[in-house]
Amino acid sequence: MFYQLQIENIIKKTISFGLISAVRPAVLFQKLIPMARIFFGLFLICCFFTTAAQVVDPGDAVDFYKAGEEALLAGKEEQALRLFRKAVKAKPDFNAARRGMALCLELQRDYAGAAQEYKQILDRDSLFSRAMYFQAGEAFYKAGKPEEALAYFSRYKALLAWGVDTFSLNTERELEIEEEYLQRLPGSIRACEVSLDSIKFINITTVEPLNGQVNTKADDYFPFLTNDQKLLYFTRKTDKGDEDLYESEFTNGQWSRGRPVRDLNTSKDEGMSTFVRDGRVLFYTVCGREGVLGGCDIWQVEMDQNREVTAMAPLEGFANSGGWESQAAISCDGQALYFASNRPGGVGGTDLYVCERQADGSWGEAVNLGAGINSKLDEEAPFITNDGQTLYFSSNGHPGMGDQDIFMSWKDKDGEWSVPINLGPPVNSAFRELGFFLTADGQTGYFASDRPEESTGGLDIFRFRLDTQLYSRPITFVEGLVIDSSLEMTVSATVSIAGRQDIQVGRDGRFFLCVPAGDTLFTAVSKKFFHPYENAFIIPRWNNRQFYTIELLLHSTFDIPDAAPAIEQDTLQAIAQPLPRKKFVEYTHTVFFPFDEDKMEIEEREKLLAFLKPLQKKDAQDIRIVGFSDDIGTDDYNLRLSEERAKQIALVIMDNGLEVDHIYMEGKGEVKDETTKALNRRVEVKIRVLE
């Protein structure tokens, strides 16, 4: 009924403009109700025509256009399309008629054709209609071009900050329909990202077993890599059936022979491990030993900076039960634990659950992820991305290619998980795949498979590379240090950060955060015997092979006592001598890039290394790296390109021995300058040195 009233209003208002003749609404409703949203677009054409007619020469173009409207409202889209095309042929810049063509093509399910018509309008007049950017995005998405669709949706989102009077078409009806577009925009953007992620997996060209001596004739599976990708943890099941936790180091381009992880294995079964991204807390599966509630439980292990075990115990709270719990996956910040369990009350077989960490450190109620994720058979081996929005897992209950496949699911704005998508070949095969893992930079994946043509025996660990990072929000691993600036020693304190729970920092002064790249951390510390501290840190995009470090430098309130000990005259004279003062000196360098590239040319790299060499022995305090691009391409693409260029420079600096506490990295996007495009494809490097 709602759409019927809306269409009736369209017809009445259209007639009131004198653009079409009266028709019988009862005849139209049968054809128009299923197409209500598209006819909102038709009404926008009609509204715009009142102004467009003032600039379009009278004659054939106008006549064809009016006839096209009448045909379209009569449900004769093929005839309407021919008439709109004649109007455009008579007047090529007649955007209202071209929009009519796009609507007709959408009705005929020719979404690729509709998308091109929308594109031509916006290329000719970028301020013709804001709503059209959304409509173009939908057409490109339905045409199977999610990347182009994402660009238009993103542009539409950016234009929402502009005043409606900026656009040629800004009728009340367009504003009304934009209310619906605003509701659908987040889901539309996410749908494009999901499609692009799926395509990236399908486009993987090579899946290869790990080189070196990790894979054996035994089962080797459940891989997990440290942030620097130099240490691999995995599970091995020997011929005797015993499962243990193993590790291997990446040296000289090869993985070393796997060895049992010290202090964690027994004669019973142990398996799948996962680290909080701070590298200090590990979760793994323990079976059959004292303290285990069911067949297998999840235990927590605390480690020092050298990965020596300092404490180990079963999880407190409700994560473990009298059933079987295993295969934990911890969120980036350690606050959400995903795992597999066969406890009573599940959907079927082994299900996936999640627990939230409570204020006292225990784990809250285990929540089943539901029938959308879990099936009547087995789901296991979860992996959660750094942003907490994408879940990977193995299942033999969802439609697959073989014995067991790897699937992915996304969390929507309401916290619900999407229908799982099979990653497809070449990751999945006709055999068994499980234990999916993505590195901290989101570009290298690991999993286990027993595909016979490439395995040394049983399950082996495989890897693959993605051309570009997945569409999860970039997360930076931040290590914070609270320091007494006078003594240059770490201190315990309570750190307050806007929008987050207060952090109790121990004597090592250390705390860890997972922060969306580009966010600002507003920090504050109030501690006895120290002045109040406040500071804001802009967190850049980072490769996470090492932490991005921030230092909270506290200043003591202690003064020199009045009754100071007597000091010899010679000592006073020595103290009175002025000490040599240091000053900050800033060194700058610019690196230029080829068109549409984020990789440096050899000559530019050599210039950068020559710039860095004399600074390696200096007291570098901070580095600022800012990337730019020219204005060819979309804003979003140019922003990503500038960020990738800055990232490449940061990697070179980090790999060449320049020790520094603070690195600020940013992509500024495009520079609009028609005369010096080549000079705009650059990264500016500023290094501040204390001399």
C-alpha positions as CSV (number, residue, x, y, z in Angstrom):
1,M,0.0,0.0,0.0
2,F,2.9,2.3,0.8
3,Y,4.4,2.0,-2.7
4,Q,0.9,2.4,-4.3
5,L,0.5,5.7,-2.5
6,Q,4.0,6.8,-3.5
7,I,3.4,6.0,-7.1
8,E,0.1,7.8,-7.1
9,N,1.8,10.9,-5.8
10,I,4.4,10.5,-8.5
11,I,1.8,10.4,-11.2
12,K,-0.2,13.3,-9.7
13,K,2.8,15.5,-9.3
14,T,4.1,14.6,-12.7
15,I,0.8,15.5,-14.2
16,S,0.8,18.8,-12.3
17,F,4.1,19.7,-14.1
18,G,2.3,19.3,-17.4
19,L,4.8,16.8,-18.6
20,I,2.5,13.8,-19.3
21,S,-1.2,13.3,-19.9
22,A,-3.5,11.8,-17.4
23,V,-3.7,8.0,-17.4
24,R,-5.8,5.6,-15.5
25,P,-3.9,4.9,-12.2
26,A,-5.6,1.4,-11.9
27,V,-3.9,0.3,-15.1
28,L,-0.6,1.6,-14.0
29,F,-0.5,0.1,-10.5
30,Q,-0.2,-3.4,-11.8
31,K,3.0,-2.6,-13.6
32,L,4.4,0.0,-11.4
33,I,4.2,-1.5,-7.9
34,P,7.0,-4.0,-8.4
35,M,9.2,-1.2,-9.8
36,A,8.4,1.5,-7.2
37,R,12.0,2.4,-6.5
38,I,13.0,2.7,-10.1
39,F,10.0,5.0,-10.7
40,F,11.3,7.3,-7.9
41,G,14.1,7.8,-10.3
42,L,11.7,8.6,-13.1
43,F,10.1,11.2,-11.0
44,L,13.5,12.8,-10.5
45,I,13.8,13.1,-14.2
46,C,10.5,14.8,-14.5
47,C,11.3,17.2,-11.7
48,F,14.6,18.1,-13.3
49,F,13.0,18.5,-16.7
50,T,11.3,21.7,-15.7
51,T,14.8,23.3,-15.4
52,A,16.4,21.2,-18.1
53,A,13.9,22.3,-20.7
54,Q,15.1,25.9,-20.2
55,V,18.6,24.9,-21.5
56,V,17.6,22.2,-24.0
57,D,16.7,23.6,-27.5
58,P,13.1,23.0,-28.3
59,G,12.3,20.6,-31.1
60,D,12.8,16.9,-31.6
61,A,14.9,16.2,-28.4
62,V,12.1,17.6,-26.2
63,D,9.4,15.8,-28.1
64,F,11.2,12.4,-28.0
65,Y,11.8,12.9,-24.3
66,K,8.1,13.6,-23.5
67,A,7.1,10.6,-25.6
68,G,9.6,8.5,-23.7
69,E,8.2,9.5,-20.4
70,E,4.7,8.5,-21.5
71,A,5.9,5.1,-22.8
72,L,7.8,4.4,-19.6
73,L,4.9,5.2,-17.4
74,A,2.7,3.0,-19.6
75,G,5.1,0.1,-18.8
76,K,6.6,0.1,-22.4
77,E,10.2,0.2,-21.4
78,E,11.6,-0.9,-24.8
79,Q,9.6,1.8,-26.6
80,A,10.7,4.3,-24.0
81,L,14.3,3.4,-24.4
82,R,14.2,4.0,-28.2
83,L,12.6,7.4,-27.6
84,F,15.1,8.4,-25.0
85,R,17.9,7.3,-27.3
86,K,16.5,9.5,-30.0
87,A,16.4,12.4,-27.6
88,V,20.0,11.9,-26.7
89,K,21.0,11.6,-30.4
90,A,19.3,14.9,-31.1
91,K,20.9,16.5,-28.0
92,P,23.9,14.5,-26.7
93,D,24.2,16.5,-23.5
94,F,20.5,16.0,-22.6
95,N,21.2,14.3,-19.2
96,A,17.6,13.9,-18.2
97,A,17.0,11.8,-21.3
98,R,20.1,9.8,-20.6
99,R,18.9,9.1,-17.1
100,G,15.7,7.8,-18.7
101,M,17.8,5.4,-20.8
102,A,19.5,4.2,-17.6
103,L,16.1,3.5,-15.9
104,C,14.9,1.6,-19.0
105,L,18.0,-0.5,-19.0
106,E,17.7,-1.3,-15.3
107,L,14.1,-2.5,-16.0
108,Q,15.5,-4.8,-18.7
109,R,18.1,-6.0,-16.3
110,D,20.9,-4.6,-18.5
111,Y,22.8,-3.3,-15.4
112,A,26.1,-2.9,-17.3
113,G,24.4,-0.6,-19.8
114,A,22.6,1.4,-17.1
115,A,25.9,1.8,-15.2
116,Q,27.6,3.2,-18.3
117,E,24.8,5.7,-18.8
118,Y,25.0,6.9,-15.2
119,K,28.8,7.1,-15.6
120,Q,28.5,9.3,-18.8
121,I,26.1,11.7,-17.0
122,L,28.4,12.1,-14.0
123,D,31.5,12.3,-16.1
124,R,29.9,15.1,-18.1
125,D,28.4,16.9,-15.1
126,S,29.7,15.7,-11.7
127,L,27.2,17.9,-9.8
128,F,24.1,16.8,-11.8
129,S,22.7,14.7,-8.9
130,R,24.1,13.4,-5.7
131,A,21.6,10.5,-5.5
132,M,22.8,9.3,-8.9
133,Y,26.2,8.3,-7.4
134,F,24.3,5.8,-5.2
135,Q,22.2,4.7,-8.2
136,A,25.4,4.3,-10.3
137,G,26.9,2.2,-7.5
138,E,24.0,-0.1,-7.4
139,A,24.0,-0.5,-11.2
140,F,27.8,-1.3,-11.2
141,Y,27.3,-3.8,-8.3
142,K,24.5,-5.6,-10.1
143,A,26.6,-5.6,-13.3
144,G,29.3,-7.6,-11.4
145,K,31.8,-4.8,-11.0
146,P,32.1,-4.3,-7.2
147,E,35.3,-2.3,-7.4
148,E,33.6,0.4,-9.6
149,A,30.5,0.2,-7.4
150,L,32.5,0.8,-4.2
151,A,34.1,3.9,-5.8
152,Y,30.7,5.4,-6.5
153,F,29.3,4.5,-3.1
154,S,32.3,6.0,-1.4
155,R,32.0,9.2,-3.5
156,Y,28.3,9.4,-2.5
157,K,29.3,9.1,1.1
158,A,31.8,11.9,0.7
159,L,29.3,14.1,-1.0
160,L,26.9,13.9,1.9
161,A,28.9,16.6,3.6
162,W,28.1,19.0,0.7
163,G,25.1,21.3,0.7
164,V,22.2,20.2,-1.5
165,D,22.2,23.5,-3.3
166,T,25.6,22.4,-4.8
167,F,23.8,20.0,-7.1
168,S,21.8,20.8,-10.2
169,L,19.1,18.4,-9.1
170,N,18.1,18.9,-5.5
171,T,14.3,18.5,-5.4
172,E,12.4,17.5,-2.3
173,R,11.8,14.1,-3.9
174,E,15.5,13.5,-4.3
175,L,16.1,14.3,-0.6
176,E,13.3,11.9,0.4
177,I,14.8,9.0,-1.6
178,E,18.2,9.8,-0.1
179,E,16.9,9.0,3.3
180,E,16.5,5.4,2.1
181,Y,19.9,5.5,0.5
182,L,21.5,6.6,3.8
183,Q,20.0,3.5,5.4
184,R,21.2,1.2,2.7
185,L,24.7,2.8,2.2
186,P,26.6,0.9,4.9
187,G,25.3,-2.4,3.7
188,S,25.9,-1.6,0.1
189,I,29.6,-0.6,0.8
190,R,30.0,-3.8,2.9
191,A,28.5,-5.9,0.1
192,C,31.1,-4.5,-2.4
193,E,33.9,-5.2,0.1
194,V,32.7,-8.8,0.6
195,S,32.6,-9.3,-3.2
196,L,36.0,-7.9,-3.6
197,D,37.4,-10.1,-0.8
198,S,35.8,-13.2,-2.4
199,I,37.3,-12.3,-5.7
200,K,40.8,-11.9,-4.2
201,F,40.6,-15.5,-2.9
202,I,39.4,-16.8,-6.2
203,N,42.2,-14.9,-8.0
204,I,44.9,-16.5,-5.9
205,T,47.4,-18.0,-8.5
206,T,49.6,-20.1,-6.3
207,V,49.0,-22.2,-3.2
208,E,52.3,-23.9,-2.1
209,P,53.4,-26.1,0.8
210,L,55.8,-24.5,3.2
211,N,59.4,-24.8,2.2
212,G,62.0,-26.1,4.7
213,Q,61.3,-28.8,7.2
214,V,57.9,-28.0,8.7
215,N,55.8,-30.5,6.9
216,T,56.4,-34.2,7.6
217,K,54.8,-37.6,7.0
218,A,52.8,-36.9,10.2
219,D,49.8,-34.5,10.4
220,D,51.0,-30.9,10.6
221,Y,48.2,-28.3,11.0
222,F,46.8,-25.3,12.9
223,P,49.4,-22.7,11.9
224,F,49.9,-19.4,13.8
225,L,52.7,-16.9,13.0
226,T,54.1,-14.2,15.3
227,N,53.7,-10.6,14.1
228,D,57.1,-10.4,12.6
229,Q,56.4,-13.6,10.6
230,K,59.7,-15.2,11.8
231,L,58.3,-17.8,14.2
232,L,55.6,-20.4,13.3
233,Y,53.6,-22.3,15.9
234,F,51.7,-25.4,14.7
235,T,50.2,-28.7,15.9
236,R,51.7,-32.1,15.0
237,K,50.1,-35.4,15.4
238,T,52.6,-38.2,15.5
239,D,52.2,-41.7,14.2
240,K,51.5,-42.8,17.8
241,G,48.5,-40.4,17.8
242,D,50.0,-37.9,20.3
243,E,49.3,-34.2,19.5
244,D,51.9,-31.6,20.6
245,L,52.6,-28.0,20.0
246,Y,55.6,-27.3,17.7
247,E,57.5,-24.3,16.6
248,S,59.7,-23.4,13.6
249,E,61.9,-20.4,12.8
250,F,62.2,-18.6,9.4
251,T,65.9,-18.2,8.7
252,N,67.8,-17.7,5.4
253,G,64.6,-18.0,3.5
254,Q,63.7,-21.4,4.9
255,W,61.6,-22.8,7.8
256,S,63.7,-24.7,10.2
257,R,62.9,-28.3,11.4
258,G,60.0,-28.2,13.8
259,R,60.7,-28.7,17.5
260,P,58.3,-29.2,20.4
261,V,57.5,-25.9,22.3
262,R,59.3,-25.9,25.6
263,D,57.3,-26.1,28.8
264,L,53.9,-26.6,27.1
265,N,53.8,-30.2,26.1
266,T,53.2,-33.4,28.1
267,S,52.5,-37.0,27.3
268,K,48.8,-36.0,26.8
269,D,47.4,-34.1,23.8
270,E,48.1,-30.4,23.3
271,G,47.3,-28.3,20.3
272,M,46.2,-25.2,18.4
273,S,47.6,-22.0,19.8
274,T,46.8,-18.4,19.3
275,F,48.5,-15.3,20.7
276,V,47.0,-12.0,21.7
277,R,48.7,-9.7,19.3
278,D,50.9,-8.2,22.1
279,G,52.9,-11.4,22.0
280,R,52.7,-11.9,25.8
281,V,49.6,-14.1,26.2
282,L,49.0,-17.4,24.5
283,F,46.0,-19.7,24.4
284,Y,46.2,-23.3,23.6
285,T,44.4,-26.6,24.0
286,V,45.2,-29.0,26.9
287,C,43.7,-32.5,27.1
288,G,43.6,-35.1,29.8
289,R,45.8,-33.5,32.5
290,E,44.9,-32.4,36.0
291,G,42.6,-29.3,36.0
292,V,40.8,-30.1,32.8
293,L,37.0,-30.1,33.2
294,G,36.1,-32.1,30.1
295,G,38.1,-34.1,27.5
296,C,40.0,-31.0,26.4
297,D,40.1,-27.4,27.7
298,I,41.6,-24.0,26.7
299,W,44.4,-22.8,28.9
300,Q,46.1,-19.4,29.1
301,V,49.9,-19.0,29.2
302,E,51.7,-15.8,30.1
303,M,55.1,-15.1,28.6
304,D,57.8,-12.5,29.0
305,Q,59.4,-10.6,26.1
306,N,61.7,-13.6,25.5
307,R,58.7,-15.9,25.2
308,E,59.6,-17.7,28.5
309,V,56.6,-19.0,30.3
310,T,55.9,-17.1,33.5
311,A,52.4,-18.5,34.4
312,M,50.0,-21.1,33.0
313,A,46.4,-22.0,34.1
314,P,43.0,-23.0,32.8
315,L,40.7,-20.2,31.8
316,E,38.5,-18.8,34.6
317,G,34.8,-18.3,34.0
318,F,32.5,-20.0,31.4
319,A,34.8,-20.7,28.4
320,N,35.5,-24.3,29.5
321,S,32.8,-26.8,30.4
322,G,32.3,-30.5,31.0
323,G,32.4,-31.0,27.3
324,W,35.2,-30.7,24.7
325,E,36.7,-27.2,24.1
326,S,39.5,-26.5,21.7
327,Q,40.9,-24.4,18.9
328,A,40.8,-20.9,20.4
329,A,41.1,-17.7,18.4
330,I,41.6,-14.5,20.4
331,S,40.6,-11.1,19.2
332,C,43.4,-8.6,18.5
333,D,43.0,-6.9,21.9
334,G,42.4,-10.1,23.9
335,Q,38.8,-9.2,24.8
336,A,36.9,-11.8,22.8
337,L,37.6,-15.5,22.6
338,Y,36.3,-17.7,19.8
339,F,36.5,-21.5,20.1
340,A,35.0,-24.8,19.1
341,S,33.0,-27.0,21.6
342,N,30.6,-29.9,21.7
343,R,28.9,-28.8,24.9
344,P,25.1,-29.5,25.2
345,G,22.7,-27.1,23.6
346,G,24.5,-26.6,20.3
347,V,23.2,-26.7,16.7
348,G,24.9,-30.0,16.0
349,G,28.4,-31.7,16.2
350,T,31.0,-29.2,17.2
351,D,29.9,-25.6,17.2
352,L,31.6,-22.2,17.3
353,Y,31.2,-20.1,20.4
354,V,32.4,-16.7,21.7
355,C,33.1,-15.5,25.2
356,E,33.8,-11.9,26.3
357,R,36.5,-11.0,28.9
358,Q,35.0,-9.6,32.1
359,A,36.4,-6.8,34.2
360,D,38.0,-9.2,36.7
361,G,39.8,-11.1,33.9
362,S,37.5,-14.1,33.8
363,W,35.4,-15.1,30.8
364,G,31.7,-14.5,30.5
365,E,28.9,-16.8,29.2
366,A,29.8,-18.8,26.1
367,V,27.5,-17.6,23.3
368,N,26.8,-19.9,20.4
369,L,27.3,-18.1,17.0
370,G,24.0,-19.4,15.8
371,A,22.5,-21.5,13.0
372,G,23.8,-19.1,10.4
373,I,27.4,-20.1,11.2
374,N,26.9,-23.5,12.8
375,S,25.4,-26.5,11.0
376,K,24.2,-29.9,12.0
377,L,27.7,-31.2,11.4
378,D,31.0,-29.8,12.6
379,E,32.4,-26.3,12.6
380,E,35.9,-25.8,14.0
381,A,39.2,-23.8,13.8
382,P,37.9,-20.2,13.9
383,F,40.1,-17.2,13.0
384,I,39.0,-13.6,13.7
385,T,40.6,-10.7,11.8
386,N,42.2,-7.8,13.6
387,D,39.2,-5.6,13.2
388,G,36.9,-8.3,14.6
389,Q,34.6,-8.1,11.6
390,T,35.5,-11.2,9.6
391,L,35.4,-14.8,10.8
392,Y,37.1,-17.7,9.0
393,F,36.4,-21.3,10.0
394,S,36.3,-24.8,8.7
395,S,33.1,-26.8,8.2
396,N,31.8,-30.0,6.7
397,G,28.2,-28.9,7.2
398,H,28.0,-26.0,4.7
399,P,28.0,-26.6,0.9
400,G,31.6,-27.4,0.1
401,M,34.0,-28.9,-2.4
402,G,35.2,-31.8,-0.4
403,D,35.7,-33.4,3.0
404,Q,36.0,-30.1,4.9
405,D,36.3,-26.6,3.5
406,I,37.3,-23.1,4.8
407,F,34.5,-20.5,4.9
408,M,34.3,-16.8,5.7
409,S,31.5,-14.7,7.3
410,W,31.1,-11.0,8.0
411,K,29.5,-9.2,11.0
412,D,26.9,-6.6,10.1
413,K,26.1,-3.3,11.9
414,D,23.7,-5.2,14.1
415,G,26.3,-7.7,15.2
416,E,24.8,-10.6,13.1
417,W,27.0,-12.9,11.0
418,S,26.4,-13.2,7.3
419,V,25.7,-16.4,5.5
420,P,29.1,-18.1,5.2
421,I,30.9,-18.0,1.8
422,N,33.1,-20.9,0.6
423,L,36.6,-19.5,-0.2
424,G,36.6,-21.8,-3.3
425,P,39.6,-23.0,-5.2
426,P,42.6,-23.0,-5.0
427,V,42.4,-22.7,-1.2
428,N,39.7,-25.3,-0.9
429,S,39.9,-28.6,-2.8
430,A,38.2,-32.0,-3.0
431,F,40.1,-32.9,0.2
432,R,40.3,-31.5,3.7
433,E,41.2,-27.9,4.6
434,L,41.3,-26.4,8.1
435,G,43.2,-24.0,10.4
436,F,43.0,-20.8,8.4
437,F,45.4,-18.0,9.5
438,L,46.1,-14.5,8.1
439,T,49.3,-12.6,8.9
440,A,49.2,-9.3,10.7
441,D,49.4,-7.3,7.4
442,G,46.5,-9.3,6.0
443,Q,48.2,-10.3,2.8
444,T,49.6,-13.8,3.5
445,G,47.4,-16.8,4.4
446,Y,48.2,-20.2,5.9
447,F,46.1,-23.3,6.2
448,A,46.4,-27.1,6.4
449,S,45.3,-29.6,3.7
450,D,45.7,-33.3,2.9
451,R,45.5,-32.8,-0.9
452,P,47.6,-35.8,-2.0
453,E,49.4,-34.3,-5.0
454,E,51.3,-31.7,-2.9
455,S,51.4,-33.2,0.6
456,T,54.3,-35.1,2.1
457,G,51.8,-37.2,4.1
458,G,48.6,-36.5,5.9
459,L,47.9,-32.8,6.7
460,D,50.5,-30.3,5.6
461,I,50.7,-26.5,6.0
462,F,50.3,-24.4,2.9
463,R,50.6,-20.7,2.2
464,F,49.4,-18.2,-0.4
465,R,49.7,-14.5,-1.1
466,L,47.0,-11.9,-1.8
467,D,47.7,-9.1,-4.3
468,T,46.2,-6.5,-2.0
469,Q,45.0,-6.4,1.6
470,L,41.5,-7.6,2.4
471,Y,38.8,-5.0,3.1
472,S,39.0,-5.3,6.9
473,R,39.7,-2.0,8.6
474,P,43.4,-1.5,9.0
475,I,44.4,-2.0,12.6
476,T,47.7,-0.8,14.1
477,F,49.3,-2.6,17.0
478,V,50.3,0.1,19.5
479,E,52.7,-0.5,22.4
480,G,52.5,2.3,25.1
481,L,55.2,3.0,27.7
482,V,54.7,5.1,30.8
483,I,58.0,6.7,31.6
484,D,59.4,8.8,34.4
485,S,61.2,11.3,32.2
486,S,63.6,12.4,34.9
487,L,64.9,8.9,35.8
488,E,64.2,7.5,32.3
489,M,62.5,4.5,33.9
490,T,59.1,2.9,33.4
491,V,56.6,3.3,36.1
492,S,53.2,1.8,37.1
493,A,50.2,4.1,36.5
494,T,46.5,4.2,35.5
495,V,46.2,5.3,31.9
496,S,42.9,6.9,30.8
497,I,42.1,6.9,27.0
498,A,39.0,8.6,25.7
499,G,36.4,6.0,24.6
500,R,38.2,3.1,26.3
501,Q,38.3,1.5,29.7
502,D,41.1,2.7,32.0
503,I,44.3,0.6,31.8
504,Q,46.2,-0.5,34.9
505,V,49.9,-0.5,33.9
506,G,52.4,-2.5,35.9
507,R,56.0,-1.7,36.9
508,D,57.2,-2.4,33.4
509,G,55.1,0.6,32.2
510,R,53.8,-1.3,29.3
511,F,50.3,-1.5,27.8
512,F,49.0,-2.7,24.4
513,L,46.2,-1.5,22.1
514,C,44.7,-2.5,18.8
515,V,43.8,0.9,17.2
516,P,42.1,1.6,13.9
517,A,44.6,3.3,11.6
518,G,44.1,7.0,11.5
519,D,42.4,7.3,14.9
520,T,43.7,9.7,17.6
521,L,44.4,8.4,21.1
522,F,43.6,11.1,23.7
523,T,45.6,9.9,26.7
524,A,45.8,11.1,30.3
525,V,47.6,10.0,33.4
526,S,47.1,11.2,37.0
527,K,49.7,9.8,39.4
528,K,51.0,10.9,42.8
529,F,54.2,12.8,42.8
530,F,53.9,13.6,39.1
531,H,52.3,16.5,37.2
532,P,49.1,15.6,35.4
533,Y,49.8,14.3,31.9
534,E,47.7,14.7,28.7
535,N,48.6,14.1,25.1
536,A,47.1,13.1,21.8
537,F,48.7,10.5,19.5
538,I,47.7,10.2,15.9
539,I,48.0,6.5,15.0
540,P,49.2,5.8,11.4
541,R,48.7,2.8,9.3
542,W,51.4,0.2,10.1
543,N,52.7,-3.1,8.8
544,N,52.6,-4.5,12.4
545,R,55.8,-6.6,12.1
546,Q,56.8,-4.5,15.0
547,F,54.7,-2.4,17.3
548,Y,54.0,1.3,16.8
549,T,55.3,2.8,20.0
550,I,54.0,5.8,22.0
551,E,55.7,7.1,25.1
552,L,53.8,8.9,27.9
553,L,56.5,11.0,29.6
554,L,55.6,11.9,33.1
555,H,57.4,14.8,35.0
556,S,58.1,14.5,38.7
557,T,56.8,17.2,41.2
558,F,59.8,16.7,43.4
559,D,61.9,19.9,44.1
560,I,65.5,20.3,45.4
561,P,65.4,20.3,49.2
562,D,66.2,23.6,51.0
563,A,68.8,22.1,53.3
564,A,71.1,20.8,50.7
565,P,74.5,19.3,51.7
566,A,77.5,21.6,51.6
567,I,79.2,21.6,48.2
568,E,82.9,22.4,47.6
569,Q,83.8,25.6,45.8
570,D,85.5,23.8,43.0
571,T,82.5,21.7,42.5
572,L,80.2,24.7,42.4
573,Q,82.4,26.3,39.7
574,A,82.3,23.1,37.7
575,I,78.6,23.0,37.9
576,A,78.3,26.7,36.9
577,Q,80.1,26.0,33.6
578,P,77.5,26.1,30.8
579,L,76.8,22.7,29.3
580,P,76.8,22.3,25.6
581,R,73.2,22.6,24.4
582,K,71.7,20.4,21.8
583,K,69.2,21.6,19.2
584,F,66.8,19.9,16.8
585,V,67.8,19.8,13.2
586,E,65.4,18.6,10.5
587,Y,66.5,16.7,7.4
588,T,64.2,16.4,4.5
589,H,64.1,14.3,1.3
590,T,61.5,13.7,-1.4
591,V,61.0,10.4,-3.2
592,F,59.2,10.4,-6.6
593,F,57.1,7.5,-8.0
594,P,56.0,6.5,-11.5
595,F,52.4,7.0,-12.6
596,D,50.0,4.6,-10.8
597,E,52.8,2.8,-8.9
598,D,53.6,2.4,-5.2
599,K,57.0,0.8,-5.8
600,M,60.1,2.9,-6.0
601,E,62.4,2.9,-9.0
602,I,66.0,1.8,-8.4
603,E,67.4,5.3,-8.8
604,E,64.9,6.8,-6.3
605,R,65.7,4.0,-3.8
606,E,69.4,4.6,-4.1
607,K,68.9,8.3,-3.4
608,L,66.8,7.5,-0.3
609,L,69.4,5.1,1.0
610,A,72.1,7.7,0.5
611,F,70.0,10.2,2.4
612,L,69.5,7.8,5.3
613,K,73.1,6.6,5.6
614,P,74.6,9.6,7.5
615,L,71.6,9.8,9.8
616,Q,72.1,6.2,11.1
617,K,74.7,7.4,13.6
618,K,72.7,10.4,14.7
619,D,70.2,10.8,17.5
620,A,67.0,10.7,15.5
621,Q,63.9,11.7,17.5
622,D,61.0,11.3,15.1
623,I,60.2,10.8,11.4
624,R,57.3,12.1,9.4
625,I,56.4,10.4,6.1
626,V,53.6,11.9,4.0
627,G,52.5,10.4,0.7
628,F,50.8,12.1,-2.2
629,S,49.4,11.3,-5.7
630,D,48.3,13.1,-8.8
631,D,44.6,13.8,-9.4
632,I,44.1,11.1,-12.1
633,G,41.6,8.6,-10.7
634,T,39.0,8.6,-7.9
635,D,39.7,10.2,-4.6
636,D,39.5,6.9,-2.7
637,Y,41.9,5.2,-5.1
638,N,44.4,8.1,-4.9
639,L,44.2,8.1,-1.1
640,R,45.0,4.4,-0.9
641,L,47.8,4.9,-3.4
642,S,49.4,7.7,-1.4
643,E,49.2,5.6,1.8
644,E,50.9,2.6,0.1
645,R,53.7,4.9,-1.2
646,A,54.2,6.2,2.4
647,K,54.2,2.7,3.7
648,Q,56.9,1.6,1.2
649,I,59.2,4.4,2.4
650,A,58.5,3.5,6.1
651,L,59.5,-0.1,5.4
652,V,62.8,0.9,3.8
653,I,63.6,3.2,6.7
654,M,62.8,0.4,9.2
655,D,65.0,-2.1,7.3
656,N,68.0,0.2,7.2
657,G,69.0,0.6,10.8
658,L,67.6,4.0,11.6
659,E,66.6,3.8,15.3
660,V,63.8,6.1,16.2
661,D,61.0,6.1,18.7
662,H,58.3,7.9,16.7
663,I,57.3,7.4,13.1
664,Y,54.3,9.3,11.7
665,M,53.0,8.1,8.4
666,E,50.1,9.5,6.4
667,G,48.7,9.4,2.9
668,K,47.3,12.8,1.8
669,G,45.8,11.6,-1.4
670,E,45.7,13.7,-4.6
671,V,47.2,17.1,-5.3
672,K,45.2,19.0,-7.9
673,D,47.8,20.6,-10.1
674,E,47.5,20.3,-13.9
675,T,51.0,21.4,-14.7
676,T,53.2,19.3,-12.4
677,K,51.4,15.9,-12.1
678,A,54.8,14.0,-12.1
679,L,56.0,16.0,-9.1
680,N,52.8,15.3,-7.2
681,R,53.5,11.5,-7.2
682,R,55.8,11.8,-4.3
683,V,56.5,11.0,-0.6
684,E,58.0,13.6,1.6
685,V,60.3,12.4,4.4
686,K,61.2,14.7,7.4
687,I,63.6,13.4,10.0
688,R,64.2,15.4,13.2
689,V,67.6,14.9,14.8
690,L,68.9,16.1,18.1
691,E,72.5,17.4,17.6
